[in-house]
Amino acid sequence: MGYLDNLAFDSRLQYLARRFGIESPLEVSSIEWKGHSFYHVSGVDQNGQRVLIEVFRIGALRKLEPVLVFEYPPPIRDLYPN
C-alpha cells in the first residue's frame, strides 16, 4: 500500500470525516508544489460541498506528517476556499 491508500483507510481520518458530517468514501489526492509532494484528504458533506479534512507531506524519515494550516501550499488553498 502506498501513501494514498494509507490515508484513504486511516481510521482517525474516517472519524474526523464523520465529525464534519462526511460519509465515506474519502478522496485522497496529491499535488506537487516547489519540489514537494502534498497529500490532501477530503470528502463531500451533506450539502454536497467538498470539505478538506487534512493535508500531509512526506517528512525526513519518509513518513507522512500533517501540515499546519498556515503552511498549506496555494494550490491546495485554492481548491478549498472556505
KAKAJO-V148318 format. One line per field, one symbol per residue. ss: DSSP state (H for helix, E for strand, L for the rest). psi: psi as a letter, one per 20 degrees, with the letter a starting at -180 (. if undefined). burial: I if it has 9 or more other ideal C-beta (glycine too) atoms within 8 Angstrom, else O. A space follows every 50 residues. Layout:
ss = ???
psi = ???
burial = ???
This chain:
ss = LLHHHHHHLLHHHHHHHHHLLLLLLLEEEEEEELLEEEEEEEEELLLLLE EEEEEEEELLLLLEEELLHHHLLHHHHHHLLL
psi = pagggghhjphghgggghhjkpqqqqpprqpppljqppppprrpaijjqp ppgqpqrpahjkqppqpqgijpqhhghhhmh.
burial = OOIIOIIIOIOOIIOIIIOIOIOOOIIIOIIOIOOIOIIIIIIOIOOOOI IIIIIIIIOOOOOIOOIOOOOIIOOIIOIIOO
